[in-house]
Amino acid sequence: MTVLVNPKALGGKAPRDFKMLIDGEWIEGASPPIERVAPSHGVVVSRFQAGSKADAERAIAVARNAFDNGPWSRMTASERSAILLKAADLIAARSEEIAYCDAIEAGKPISQVRGEIGGSVDIWRYAAALARDLHGESYNTLGDGTLGVVLREAIGVVSIITPWNFPFLIVSQKLPFALAAGCTTVVKPSELTSGSTVVLGEILLEAGIPEGVVNIVTGTGLEVGAVMTSHPDVDMISFTGSTGVGRLTMTNAAKTLKKVSLELGGKNPQIVFPDADLDSFIDAAVFGAYFNAGECCNAGSRLILHKSVADDVVARVASMSMDVRVGDPLDPSTQVGAIITPQHLEKIAGYVSGAAEKGAEIAHGGGLLDLGMGQFMSPTILSGVTPEMAVAREEVFGPVLSVLTFETTAEAIAIANSIDYGLSAGVWSRDFDTCLTVGRKIRAGTVWMNTFMDGASELPFGGYKQSGLGRELGRHAVEDYTETKTLNMHIGGRTNWWMPQAEKLA
């Protein structure tokens, strides 16, 4: 493991102050702002407005009026598409500014964030294309007297709530598709990482989004999120975050039977058979475990290794882990940045110590890193993990890799499916029959075969079981933000069944 430290990287930059966007205006909250301390440098870098219940209610009322009476849902698809394309271009033009926000607020490596923003630009362009492809259906097969038409209409006001681990990428997996459908929105980013979402609000106004269509309210879940998930004027909720908060979101939504889309936690296995290309897998294992410091719902945090290759794989993964560069997220060569908060760092360390107490072996890392700045965790490998251990079943959300073993294919599948999550998985074998057989039996929304954590705007993303409900991305993404309406049209004279025709009575 290479440690990279550059305490002067901030260059004396003053903290940036961000406002909230409601009805096309930038406003301040009544309470003192939330100060964000950079997890990598330990100094205040951003100040966000502490939005209140009243702010959230006003934003929802504005979005409701904009949907019911404004132009956005009534524009042609080509008009909405043009604005989304302009937004994509403006995101690309301001990519360095956005990257700095996410890197310094979330502790993410700047090189990684640049890649995420490039992917986000592609998503906005893809959503713009789907806006023009949205259509209904017609049925001319119901007899001479009937014509059926099925319309797709924007669902209405959408509450979008995003997490701290991928601030810009995740809002880009939701917002452009809601806008493409013609919806209006209230967006709440995490109170830890709101900067890039507020910058996006600036971009959307410049791109030509009408006032009130996108409203951004910063603040806590208790003050703002609770209103956004329970208010009767909200028609749909799109939430990404922990499974626990996802359950609370569903409870709030149930009061008015809102449509809910949830992308929640994961405890994702990579199953490795003896005939796998181990050179390729070792690289994918290290990447899958430590990408975004493991603070990733898609992290490949469980290695399920055939016993015949387990010792070799653990040794090789540990060897490559020694070369992972941990340190200042603003250094372009950094691969693993800081942990989001001191409290979360303590939680991760607790999982490691708890596993060791239960008999797991720390094959690499295992401790906190004192870099003289912020909070960092050593990339960690736990071998000898058994399926009942907490570290094998619960989402650690840190750079911790748990290693389990199997002897038969059925055993591997059983271990993979034995937990409450089902977001993604990986299968490694040169025999594609093995890959397909196992892939079809894994209960997960995405199964990678001989690769891991690849993606594209065209491919749906979401989970089984307690990893969530619904799917993001893919060609049906815009449809998720619509309702269908049936128009059943009668042609010619109408005869009611309870009024027999006169000639039949004669």
C-alpha positions as CSV (number, residue, x, y, z in Angstrom):
1,M,0.0,0.0,0.0
2,T,1.4,3.4,-1.0
3,V,0.4,6.4,1.1
4,L,0.0,9.7,-0.6
5,V,-0.3,12.9,1.5
6,N,-0.4,16.5,0.4
7,P,-1.8,18.6,3.3
8,K,-1.4,21.8,1.3
9,A,-3.5,20.6,-1.6
10,L,-6.4,22.9,-0.8
11,G,-4.2,25.8,-1.5
12,G,-5.8,28.0,1.1
13,K,-9.2,27.9,-0.6
14,A,-12.0,29.4,1.4
15,P,-15.1,27.3,2.1
16,R,-17.8,27.7,-0.6
17,D,-21.3,28.8,0.4
18,F,-24.2,27.1,-1.4
19,K,-27.9,28.2,-1.4
20,M,-31.1,26.3,-2.1
21,L,-33.0,26.5,-5.3
22,I,-36.8,27.0,-5.1
23,D,-39.0,28.3,-7.9
24,G,-36.0,29.4,-9.9
25,E,-34.6,31.5,-7.0
26,W,-31.5,31.0,-4.8
27,I,-32.5,31.3,-1.2
28,E,-31.1,30.9,2.3
29,G,-32.5,29.0,5.2
30,A,-33.6,30.4,8.5
31,S,-31.2,28.2,10.5
32,P,-27.4,28.4,10.6
33,P,-25.8,26.6,7.7
34,I,-24.4,23.1,7.8
35,E,-20.6,23.1,7.7
36,R,-19.0,20.3,5.8
37,V,-15.6,19.2,7.1
38,A,-13.5,17.5,4.3
39,P,-13.0,13.9,5.4
40,S,-9.5,14.0,3.8
41,H,-8.2,17.3,5.2
42,G,-10.2,18.0,8.4
43,V,-11.1,21.5,7.5
44,V,-14.5,23.2,6.5
45,V,-14.8,23.2,2.7
46,S,-18.5,23.9,2.1
47,R,-21.5,25.4,3.8
48,F,-25.0,24.2,2.9
49,Q,-28.3,25.7,3.8
50,A,-30.1,23.8,6.6
51,G,-33.5,23.5,4.9
52,S,-36.6,23.2,7.1
53,K,-39.9,21.5,6.9
54,A,-41.3,24.8,5.6
55,D,-38.7,24.9,2.9
56,A,-39.5,21.4,1.7
57,E,-43.3,22.2,1.8
58,R,-42.8,25.3,-0.3
59,A,-40.6,23.4,-2.8
60,I,-43.3,20.7,-3.2
61,A,-46.0,23.4,-3.7
62,V,-43.9,25.0,-6.3
63,A,-43.2,21.7,-8.1
64,R,-47.0,20.9,-7.9
65,N,-47.9,24.2,-9.5
66,A,-45.2,23.9,-12.1
67,F,-46.5,20.5,-13.1
68,D,-50.2,21.4,-13.1
69,N,-50.0,24.8,-14.7
70,G,-46.5,25.2,-16.2
71,P,-45.1,24.5,-19.6
72,W,-42.7,21.6,-18.9
73,S,-45.1,18.6,-19.1
74,R,-46.8,20.2,-22.1
75,M,-43.7,20.8,-24.2
76,T,-42.9,18.5,-27.1
77,A,-40.5,15.7,-26.5
78,S,-38.0,17.3,-28.8
79,E,-38.1,20.6,-26.8
80,R,-37.4,18.8,-23.5
81,S,-34.7,16.7,-25.2
82,A,-32.9,19.8,-26.5
83,I,-32.7,21.3,-23.0
84,L,-31.4,18.0,-21.6
85,L,-28.7,17.9,-24.3
86,K,-27.7,21.5,-23.5
87,A,-27.5,20.5,-19.8
88,A,-25.2,17.6,-20.7
89,D,-22.9,20.0,-22.6
90,L,-22.8,22.4,-19.6
91,I,-22.0,19.6,-17.2
92,A,-19.1,18.6,-19.4
93,A,-17.9,22.3,-19.5
94,R,-18.0,22.5,-15.7
95,S,-16.7,19.0,-15.0
96,E,-13.6,20.1,-13.1
97,E,-15.7,22.3,-10.7
98,I,-18.1,19.4,-10.1
99,A,-15.3,17.0,-9.6
100,Y,-13.7,19.2,-7.0
101,C,-16.9,19.4,-5.1
102,D,-17.4,15.6,-4.9
103,A,-13.7,14.9,-4.2
104,I,-13.3,17.3,-1.3
105,E,-16.8,16.8,0.2
106,A,-16.9,13.0,-0.1
107,G,-13.2,12.2,0.0
108,K,-13.3,10.5,-3.4
109,P,-10.2,10.3,-5.6
110,I,-10.4,13.2,-8.2
111,S,-9.5,10.8,-11.0
112,Q,-12.4,8.6,-10.1
113,V,-14.8,11.5,-9.9
114,R,-13.8,12.7,-13.3
115,G,-14.7,9.3,-14.7
116,E,-18.1,9.4,-12.9
117,I,-18.9,12.9,-14.4
118,G,-18.0,11.6,-17.9
119,G,-20.4,8.8,-17.3
120,S,-23.0,11.2,-16.0
121,V,-22.8,13.3,-19.2
122,D,-23.5,10.2,-21.2
123,I,-26.5,9.4,-19.0
124,W,-28.0,12.9,-19.6
125,R,-27.6,12.5,-23.3
126,Y,-29.1,9.0,-23.2
127,A,-32.1,10.4,-21.2
128,A,-32.5,13.1,-23.9
129,A,-32.7,10.5,-26.5
130,L,-35.3,8.5,-24.6
131,A,-37.5,11.6,-24.2
132,R,-38.2,11.4,-27.9
133,D,-38.8,7.7,-27.8
134,L,-41.5,7.7,-25.2
135,H,-44.8,6.6,-26.7
136,G,-48.1,4.9,-25.9
137,E,-50.0,2.1,-27.7
138,S,-53.0,1.7,-29.9
139,Y,-55.3,-1.3,-30.4
140,N,-57.3,-1.5,-33.6
141,T,-58.2,-5.2,-33.0
142,L,-61.2,-4.8,-30.7
143,G,-63.9,-4.9,-33.3
144,D,-65.5,-2.4,-35.6
145,G,-67.1,-0.5,-32.8
146,T,-64.0,0.1,-30.5
147,L,-60.6,1.8,-30.8
148,G,-58.3,1.6,-27.8
149,V,-55.4,4.0,-27.1
150,V,-53.0,3.7,-24.2
151,L,-51.3,7.0,-23.3
152,R,-48.1,7.5,-21.2
153,E,-48.2,10.6,-19.1
154,A,-45.7,12.0,-16.7
155,I,-46.5,10.8,-13.2
156,G,-46.3,14.3,-11.7
157,V,-44.2,15.6,-8.8
158,V,-41.2,13.4,-7.9
159,S,-39.1,13.6,-4.8
160,I,-35.5,12.6,-5.5
161,I,-33.3,11.8,-2.5
162,T,-29.6,10.9,-3.1
163,P,-26.7,9.7,-0.9
164,W,-23.2,10.9,-0.1
165,N,-21.2,8.2,-1.8
166,F,-21.8,9.2,-5.5
167,P,-23.3,12.6,-5.2
168,F,-23.4,13.6,-8.9
169,L,-23.6,10.2,-10.5
170,I,-26.6,9.1,-8.6
171,V,-28.6,12.3,-9.1
172,S,-27.8,11.8,-12.8
173,Q,-29.3,8.3,-12.7
174,K,-32.6,9.8,-11.6
175,L,-33.2,13.4,-12.5
176,P,-32.8,13.5,-16.3
177,F,-35.2,10.6,-16.8
178,A,-37.8,12.2,-14.6
179,L,-37.4,15.4,-16.6
180,A,-37.5,13.5,-19.9
181,A,-40.9,12.2,-18.9
182,G,-42.2,15.7,-18.2
183,C,-42.2,15.5,-14.4
184,T,-41.3,18.3,-11.9
185,T,-39.0,17.5,-9.0
186,V,-37.8,18.3,-5.6
187,V,-34.2,17.1,-5.0
188,K,-32.5,16.5,-1.6
189,P,-28.9,15.6,-1.8
190,S,-27.0,14.3,1.3
191,E,-26.3,17.0,3.8
192,L,-22.7,15.8,3.7
193,T,-22.2,16.2,-0.1
194,S,-24.6,18.8,-1.5
195,G,-22.2,21.0,-3.5
196,S,-22.3,19.3,-6.9
197,T,-26.1,18.9,-6.9
198,V,-26.4,22.7,-6.3
199,V,-24.0,23.3,-9.1
200,L,-26.3,21.1,-11.3
201,G,-29.2,23.4,-10.4
202,E,-27.2,26.3,-11.8
203,I,-26.5,24.3,-14.9
204,L,-30.2,23.4,-15.4
205,L,-31.4,27.0,-15.1
206,E,-28.8,28.1,-17.7
207,A,-29.9,25.2,-20.0
208,G,-33.5,26.6,-20.0
209,I,-35.4,24.5,-17.4
210,P,-38.5,26.5,-16.5
211,E,-38.8,27.9,-13.0
212,G,-40.2,25.4,-10.5
213,V,-39.4,22.3,-12.5
214,V,-36.2,21.5,-10.5
215,N,-36.1,22.5,-6.9
216,I,-33.1,21.7,-4.6
217,V,-33.6,21.7,-0.9
218,T,-30.5,20.9,1.2
219,G,-30.7,19.7,4.8
220,T,-31.3,16.6,6.9
221,G,-33.5,13.7,6.4
222,L,-35.4,14.4,9.6
223,E,-36.3,18.0,8.5
224,V,-36.5,17.7,4.7
225,G,-36.6,14.1,3.7
226,A,-39.5,13.2,6.0
227,V,-41.7,15.8,4.3
228,M,-40.6,14.8,0.8
229,T,-41.5,11.1,1.4
230,S,-44.9,11.7,3.1
231,H,-46.4,14.9,1.5
232,P,-49.7,14.2,-0.3
233,D,-48.7,16.4,-3.3
234,V,-45.8,14.2,-4.1
235,D,-46.6,11.5,-6.6
236,M,-43.4,9.4,-6.6
237,I,-40.2,8.9,-4.6
238,S,-36.9,7.9,-6.1
239,F,-34.5,7.1,-3.2
240,T,-31.0,5.8,-3.0
241,G,-29.5,5.0,0.4
242,S,-29.4,2.4,3.2
243,T,-31.9,-0.4,3.4
244,G,-33.0,0.9,6.8
245,V,-33.9,4.4,5.5
246,G,-35.5,2.7,2.5
247,R,-37.9,0.9,4.8
248,L,-38.8,4.2,6.5
249,T,-39.3,5.8,3.0
250,M,-41.8,3.0,2.1
251,T,-43.6,3.5,5.4
252,N,-44.0,7.2,4.8
253,A,-45.0,6.6,1.1
254,A,-47.7,4.1,2.2
255,K,-49.7,6.8,3.8
256,T,-50.7,8.2,0.4
257,L,-49.7,5.1,-1.7
258,K,-47.0,6.9,-3.7
259,K,-45.0,5.1,-6.3
260,V,-41.6,4.2,-4.8
261,S,-38.3,3.4,-6.5
262,L,-35.5,2.3,-4.1
263,E,-31.9,1.5,-4.8
264,L,-30.5,0.2,-1.5
265,G,-27.7,-1.8,0.0
266,G,-25.6,-4.7,-1.3
267,K,-23.3,-7.4,-0.1
268,N,-22.1,-8.6,-3.5
269,P,-20.4,-11.9,-4.1
270,Q,-17.7,-12.8,-6.6
271,I,-17.7,-16.5,-7.1
272,V,-14.4,-18.0,-8.5
273,F,-14.1,-21.4,-10.0
274,P,-10.8,-23.3,-10.3
275,D,-10.6,-22.7,-14.1
276,A,-11.0,-18.9,-13.9
277,D,-8.5,-16.5,-15.4
278,L,-7.0,-15.6,-12.1
279,D,-4.8,-12.8,-13.5
280,S,-8.0,-10.9,-14.6
281,F,-9.9,-11.8,-11.5
282,I,-7.2,-10.6,-9.0
283,D,-7.3,-7.1,-10.6
284,A,-11.2,-7.2,-10.5
285,A,-11.2,-8.3,-6.9
286,V,-8.9,-5.5,-5.7
287,F,-10.9,-2.9,-7.8
288,G,-14.3,-4.3,-6.6
289,A,-13.3,-4.2,-3.0
290,Y,-11.6,-0.8,-2.7
291,F,-13.2,1.3,-5.4
292,N,-14.7,4.4,-3.7
293,A,-13.0,3.2,-0.5
294,G,-15.6,0.4,-0.5
295,E,-18.3,3.0,0.2
296,C,-20.3,1.5,-2.8
297,C,-23.5,-0.5,-2.8
298,N,-22.0,-2.5,-5.7
299,A,-18.7,-3.3,-4.0
300,G,-17.5,-6.9,-4.5
301,S,-17.1,-7.3,-0.7
302,R,-17.5,-11.1,-0.6
303,L,-15.1,-13.4,-2.4
304,I,-16.5,-16.9,-2.6
305,L,-13.5,-19.0,-3.7
306,H,-13.2,-22.6,-4.6
307,K,-11.1,-24.2,-1.9
308,S,-8.5,-25.4,-4.4
309,V,-7.5,-21.8,-5.3
310,A,-8.4,-19.9,-2.2
311,D,-4.9,-19.7,-0.6
312,D,-3.3,-18.6,-3.9
313,V,-6.0,-16.0,-4.5
314,V,-5.8,-14.5,-1.0
315,A,-2.0,-14.2,-1.3
316,R,-2.2,-12.6,-4.7
317,V,-5.0,-10.2,-3.7
318,A,-3.0,-9.2,-0.6
319,S,0.1,-8.6,-2.7
320,M,-1.7,-6.4,-5.1
321,S,-3.4,-4.6,-2.2
322,M,0.0,-3.5,-1.0
323,D,0.3,-1.4,-4.2
324,V,-3.1,0.4,-3.8
325,R,-2.4,4.1,-3.4
326,V,-4.3,5.6,-0.4
327,G,-4.2,9.3,0.4
328,D,-5.2,12.8,-0.7
329,P,-8.2,12.6,-3.0
330,L,-7.1,15.7,-4.9
331,D,-3.9,13.9,-6.0
332,P,-4.6,12.4,-9.4
333,S,-2.6,9.2,-8.6
334,T,-4.7,8.4,-5.5
335,Q,-6.8,5.3,-5.8
336,V,-8.5,5.1,-2.4
337,G,-9.5,8.3,-0.6
338,A,-10.9,9.2,2.8
339,I,-13.8,7.6,4.8
340,I,-16.8,9.9,4.8
341,T,-17.0,10.6,8.6
342,P,-15.1,9.6,11.8
343,Q,-18.2,7.7,13.0
344,H,-18.4,5.6,9.8
345,L,-14.7,4.9,10.1
346,E,-15.3,3.6,13.6
347,K,-18.1,1.4,12.4
348,I,-15.9,-0.2,9.7
349,A,-13.2,-0.9,12.2
350,G,-15.8,-2.5,14.5
351,Y,-16.7,-5.0,11.8
352,V,-13.1,-5.9,11.3
353,S,-12.4,-6.4,15.0
354,G,-15.6,-8.3,15.4
355,A,-14.8,-10.7,12.6
356,A,-11.3,-11.3,14.1
357,E,-12.9,-12.1,17.5
358,K,-15.1,-14.7,15.7
359,G,-12.1,-16.4,14.2
360,A,-11.5,-14.6,10.9
361,E,-7.9,-13.9,10.0
362,I,-6.7,-10.5,8.9
363,A,-4.7,-11.3,5.8
364,H,-3.9,-7.7,5.0
365,G,-4.5,-4.3,6.5
366,G,-7.1,-4.2,9.2
367,G,-6.3,-0.9,10.8
368,L,-6.9,2.9,10.6
369,L,-4.3,5.0,8.8
370,D,-2.9,8.1,10.5
371,L,-1.9,10.3,7.5
372,G,-1.8,13.5,9.6
373,M,-5.0,14.7,7.9
374,G,-8.6,13.4,7.8
375,Q,-9.7,9.8,8.3
376,F,-8.5,6.9,6.3
377,M,-8.8,3.1,6.5
378,S,-6.2,0.5,5.3
379,P,-7.5,-1.8,2.5
380,T,-8.3,-4.9,4.4
381,I,-8.7,-8.6,3.6
382,L,-10.4,-11.0,6.0
383,S,-9.9,-14.7,5.3
384,G,-11.5,-17.7,7.0
385,V,-14.8,-15.9,7.1
386,T,-17.9,-18.1,7.6
387,P,-21.4,-17.4,6.2
388,E,-22.9,-16.6,9.6
389,M,-20.5,-13.9,10.6
390,A,-21.8,-10.3,10.5
391,V,-19.0,-9.2,8.2
392,A,-20.3,-11.8,5.6
393,R,-23.9,-10.8,5.9
394,E,-24.1,-7.1,6.6
395,E,-23.0,-4.1,4.5
396,V,-19.7,-2.8,5.9
397,F,-19.5,0.0,3.4
398,G,-15.7,0.3,3.6
399,P,-12.6,-1.2,2.0
400,V,-13.0,-4.6,3.6
401,L,-13.0,-7.8,1.7
402,S,-14.4,-11.0,3.2
403,V,-13.2,-14.4,1.9
404,L,-15.4,-17.5,2.0
405,T,-14.8,-20.9,0.4
406,F,-16.8,-23.6,-1.3
407,E,-16.4,-27.1,-2.8
408,T,-19.5,-27.6,-5.0
409,T,-21.3,-25.3,-7.4
410,A,-24.5,-25.8,-5.4
411,E,-22.7,-24.7,-2.2
412,A,-21.4,-21.5,-3.9
413,I,-24.9,-20.6,-5.1
414,A,-26.3,-21.2,-1.7
415,I,-23.7,-19.0,0.0
416,A,-24.2,-16.2,-2.5
417,N,-28.0,-16.3,-2.0
418,S,-28.0,-16.8,1.8
419,I,-28.2,-13.1,2.7
420,D,-30.9,-10.4,2.6
421,Y,-29.3,-8.4,-0.3
422,G,-29.4,-9.1,-4.0
423,L,-27.9,-6.1,-5.9
424,S,-25.1,-7.6,-8.0
425,A,-22.7,-10.5,-8.3
426,G,-19.7,-11.8,-10.3
427,V,-19.0,-15.2,-11.7
428,W,-15.5,-16.3,-12.9
429,S,-14.9,-19.4,-15.0
430,R,-13.5,-20.1,-18.5
431,D,-16.5,-22.4,-19.0
432,F,-19.3,-20.2,-20.1
433,D,-21.8,-23.0,-19.3
434,T,-20.7,-22.6,-15.6
435,C,-21.1,-18.8,-15.8
436,L,-24.6,-19.0,-17.3
437,T,-25.8,-21.8,-15.0
438,V,-24.6,-19.9,-11.9
439,G,-25.6,-16.5,-13.2
440,R,-29.2,-17.6,-13.8
441,K,-29.5,-19.0,-10.2
442,I,-28.0,-15.9,-8.4
443,R,-30.7,-13.7,-7.0
444,A,-29.3,-10.3,-8.0
445,G,-30.2,-7.5,-10.3
446,T,-26.9,-7.6,-12.2
447,V,-24.5,-10.6,-12.7
448,W,-21.2,-9.9,-14.2
449,M,-19.3,-12.8,-15.9
450,N,-15.6,-12.6,-16.1
451,T,-15.6,-9.0,-15.2
452,F,-16.9,-6.8,-12.4
453,M,-18.6,-3.4,-12.0
454,D,-18.8,-2.6,-15.7
455,G,-21.8,-0.6,-16.7
456,A,-23.5,1.4,-19.5
457,S,-26.4,3.8,-19.7
458,E,-28.3,1.3,-21.7
459,L,-28.2,-1.4,-19.0
460,P,-30.8,-1.4,-16.2
461,F,-29.6,-1.2,-12.6
462,G,-31.3,-2.3,-9.4
463,G,-31.7,-5.1,-6.9
464,Y,-33.6,-8.1,-5.6
465,K,-34.8,-8.6,-2.1
466,Q,-33.7,-5.9,0.4
467,S,-31.4,-4.2,-2.2
468,G,-34.4,-2.3,-3.5
469,L,-37.4,-1.9,-5.8
470,G,-37.5,-0.9,-9.5
471,R,-34.7,-0.2,-11.9
472,E,-32.7,2.8,-13.1
473,L,-31.1,3.4,-16.4
474,G,-31.9,1.3,-19.5
475,R,-34.4,2.0,-22.2
476,H,-37.4,1.8,-19.9
477,A,-36.0,4.4,-17.4
478,V,-38.2,7.2,-18.6
479,E,-41.3,5.0,-18.4
480,D,-40.7,4.5,-14.7
481,Y,-41.7,8.2,-14.2
482,T,-45.0,7.8,-16.1
483,E,-48.5,6.5,-15.6
484,T,-50.5,4.8,-18.3
485,K,-54.0,6.0,-19.2
486,T,-56.4,3.9,-21.3
487,L,-58.7,5.7,-23.8
488,N,-61.5,3.3,-24.8
489,M,-63.3,4.9,-27.8
490,H,-66.6,3.7,-29.2
491,I,-67.3,4.2,-32.9
492,G,-70.9,4.5,-34.2
493,G,-74.2,4.0,-32.4
494,R,-74.2,2.7,-28.8
495,T,-76.7,0.0,-27.7
496,N,-76.8,-0.7,-23.9
497,W,-77.1,-4.4,-23.0
498,W,-80.0,-3.8,-20.6
499,M,-82.1,-2.1,-23.4
500,P,-83.0,-4.8,-25.9
501,Q,-83.4,-3.7,-29.5
502,A,-87.1,-3.1,-30.5
503,E,-87.0,-5.6,-33.4
504,K,-86.0,-8.4,-31.0
505,L,-89.1,-7.7,-28.9
506,A,-91.6,-7.8,-31.8
